[in-house]
């Protein structure tokens, strides 16, 4: 298996990236289905051995952020059989973090996302085209 190379930060992942990609894809689709904005998936494999992907998105209200996070939990836990390892920020709802081990989902309100600017903090991470996950972002195709 190519991911067992000790020079790669992924050597601790016996199943490679497929499971992580499946979780990131499901989370991203839920975000888009719930009208989340500015969806971004970062491949952070080369920056840390702890995570494979960050899924980052912006919501327009507390209610929307809650709905997205709850649906992500429902799908990833009940349908995909994964276990969430941590949840932060749900009550405050400015920055909700769902930790699924190899995939971490960051849901922000607009102001908080701009303030923390994870995209710059993790600037060395690879920005993944959504098409690599089989996702078409309807907001990216038209300017309605």
C-alpha positions in Angstrom: 0.0 0.0 0.0 1.5 3.3 -1.0 0.3 5.2 2.1 2.5 3.0 4.4 5.6 4.9 3.4 7.1 6.3 6.6 8.1 9.5 4.7 4.5 10.3 4.2 2.4 11.8 6.9 -0.4 9.4 5.9 1.5 6.3 7.0 -0.7 6.1 10.1 -3.8 5.7 7.9 -4.1 2.0 7.1 -7.1 2.5 4.8 -5.6 5.4 2.9 -7.6 8.5 2.1 -10.8 6.9 0.7 -12.7 6.9 4.0 -11.6 10.5 4.7 -12.7 11.5 1.1 -16.1 9.8 1.7 -16.7 11.8 4.9 -15.5 15.1 3.4 -17.7 14.5 0.3 -20.8 13.8 2.4 -20.2 16.9 4.6 -19.6 19.1 1.6 -22.8 17.9 -0.1 -24.8 18.6 3.0 -23.4 22.1 3.3 -24.4 22.9 -0.3 -27.8 21.2 0.1 -28.4 23.6 3.1 -27.3 26.6 1.2 -23.9 27.0 3.0 -21.6 29.5 1.3 -18.0 29.7 0.3 -17.4 25.9 0.6 -13.8 25.0 0.6 -12.1 21.6 1.1 -8.4 21.7 2.1 -6.1 18.7 1.9 -3.9 19.1 5.0 -2.2 15.7 4.7 1.2 17.3 4.1 0.9 19.8 6.9 -0.2 17.4 9.7 -0.4 13.7 10.4 -3.6 14.2 12.4 -6.0 15.2 9.6 -6.6 14.6 6.0 -9.2 17.2 5.1 -10.7 20.4 6.5 -14.1 21.2 5.1 -14.8 25.0 5.6 -18.0 26.8 4.9 -20.0 29.9 5.9 -23.6 30.1 7.1 -25.8 33.1 7.2 -27.5 32.5 10.6 -27.3 30.6 13.8 -30.2 28.5 12.7 -28.6 27.6 9.4 -25.3 26.6 11.1 -27.1 24.4 13.6 -29.1 22.7 10.8 -26.0 22.0 8.8 -24.0 20.7 11.8 -26.9 18.5 12.9 -27.4 17.0 9.4 -23.7 16.4 9.0 -23.8 14.5 12.3 -26.9 12.5 11.3 -25.4 11.4 7.9 -21.8 10.8 9.0 -22.9 8.9 12.2 -26.1 7.1 11.2 -25.6 6.5 7.5 -21.9 6.2 7.2 -21.3 4.7 10.6 -18.6 7.1 11.7 -18.2 8.5 15.2 -17.7 12.2 15.9 -14.7 12.7 18.2 -15.5 16.3 19.2 -17.9 19.2 18.9 -17.0 22.8 19.7 -18.8 26.1 19.4 -22.3 24.8 18.9 -23.9 26.9 21.6 -22.2 30.2 20.5 -22.7 29.3 16.9 -20.0 31.6 15.5 -17.6 28.8 14.7 -18.8 25.2 15.0 -16.1 22.6 14.7 -17.1 18.9 14.0 -14.1 16.6 14.5 -14.4 13.3 12.7 -10.8 12.4 13.2 -9.3 12.5 9.7 -11.9 15.1 8.6 -12.6 18.3 10.5 -15.6 20.4 9.5 -15.5 24.2 10.3 -18.8 26.1 10.0 -18.5 29.8 10.5 -20.6 32.9 10.5 -19.3 35.5 8.0 -17.5 37.7 10.5 -15.8 34.9 12.4 -14.6 33.2 9.2 -13.0 36.4 8.1 -11.4 37.0 11.5 -9.8 33.6 11.9 -9.0 33.2 8.2 -8.2 29.5 8.2 -7.5 29.6 4.5 -4.4 31.9 5.2 -3.4 30.0 8.4 -3.3 26.8 6.4 -2.0 28.5 3.2 0.3 25.6 2.4 -2.6 23.2 2.3 -3.9 22.1 -1.1 -7.3 23.7 -2.1 -9.2 20.8 -3.6 -11.5 21.4 -6.5 -15.0 20.2 -5.5 -15.2 18.3 -8.8 -12.6 15.9 -7.4 -15.2 14.9 -4.9 -17.9 14.6 -7.5 -19.5 17.8 -6.3 -20.8 20.6 -8.5 -21.2 23.9 -6.6 -24.3 25.6 -8.0 -23.1 29.0 -6.8 -19.8 28.6 -8.8 -21.6 28.0 -12.1 -23.8 31.0 -12.3 -24.1 34.4 -10.8 -27.8 34.6 -10.3 
